[in-house]
Amino acid sequence: MIVVAKIGTSSLTDERGEIRADAIEKLCLEVAGLRSDGHSVVIVTSGAIGAGLPALGLGGENRPRDAVTLQALSAVGQSRLMGVYGEQLAKHSLVAGQVLLAPLDFVERRQYLQARGTLKRLLELGVVPVVNENDAVADDEIRFGDNDRLAALVAHLVDADLLALLTDTPGLLSADPRLDSNASLIEEIVEFDKELESLAGGAGTVGGSGGMASKIAAAKIAAWSGVRTVIAAAHRPDVLSDAVAGVVGVGTIVMPHDRDLPARKLWIAFAVGSSGSITVDTGARRALESGGVSLLTAGVIDVVGSFVADDAVELKDQDGEVFAKGLVRVGSDVIRDAAGKHSSALPAGAPTEIIHADDLVMLP
């Protein structure tokens, strides 16, 4: 079995935002246990910024918030973070291999195959890949946003059997335990609905970027990749082995779907924020849902928002239901001018294709 284990900032850092070596020690011990049982493991880790804080004396109340300083901290902290992983894995005669990924590694086919080949070869060589986003040079507008989504895309990349999202809670709960003493663990999710998603709430800790909402989003990506997900507490004893074994109560288990989307469409569906929406007529929706068809100007009724070529937008039907998402070929102003017009009614050379079929994803 191939396991992708992601551990978040909240589980790796102390109240000052600095890295807890004991948390990495526990994770590496459990990774070693899986390896001895014949499993391959990829670690997706946060914590580069936390590892850089003490080196520059910026922890605690001095913790910066501006993006440029945080990127500088990650540049200092990434090597220190890898040093801790390397040391802890070496105790179990395992070798750590650093892999820093960027969003374009999943969008561009050539880079996707390169990243896939590197990770696969590392696993073949018995190395434990330790993956993080390349925060030091990441563009704020083109980034994963949190390592939960990155972990889900990595799970797809390596054809994983299990994605373990390790956090500071036992899983998705039926209510906020701070407000409801009867809150209980939701042990299994087969399909998501609005009620379940509302339970996830917003962002997590100050030092982290995700929270339960991002874990649910990541679980969706994994489910559409055919990968089982377990959201569980990082501090739970034997959490990884129990997740592999499917032990009841280990956390929230999210079951996979039969549908297996390619990485590019997973990225479009779940990892890229929408910059606006396009409303289409009934005929256009029917045609798009039949598959292999691009959205043309003739089917467009309305455009909401301001966006440019290659931005992601949601597609809605005339009842306002979002049924698809895609990357536009032209900007919102061009689409507004051409909305509802057939190619014969457009000026010569004017684009008629709004979203190509390859850049379009039908949503559940």
Secondary structure, DSSP 8 states (H G I E B T S, - for coil): -EEEEEE-HHHHB-TTS-B-HHHHHHHHHHHHHHHHTT-EEEEEE--HHHHHHHHHT--GGG---SHHHHHHHHHHHHHHHHHHHHHHHHTTT--EEEEEE-THHHHSHHHHHHHHHHHHHHHHTT-EEEEEE-GGG-BTTBS-SSHHHHHHHHHHHTT-SEEEEEESSSS-BSS-TTT-TT--B--EESS--HHHHHHH-S---SS-S--HHHHHHHHHHHHHTT-EEEEEETTSTTHHHHHHHT-TTSSEEE---S----HHHHIIIIIS-EEEEEEE-HHHHHHHHHSS--EEGGGEEEEES---TT-EEEEE-TT--EEEEEE-SS-HHHHHHHTT--GGGS-TT---EEE-GGGEEE--
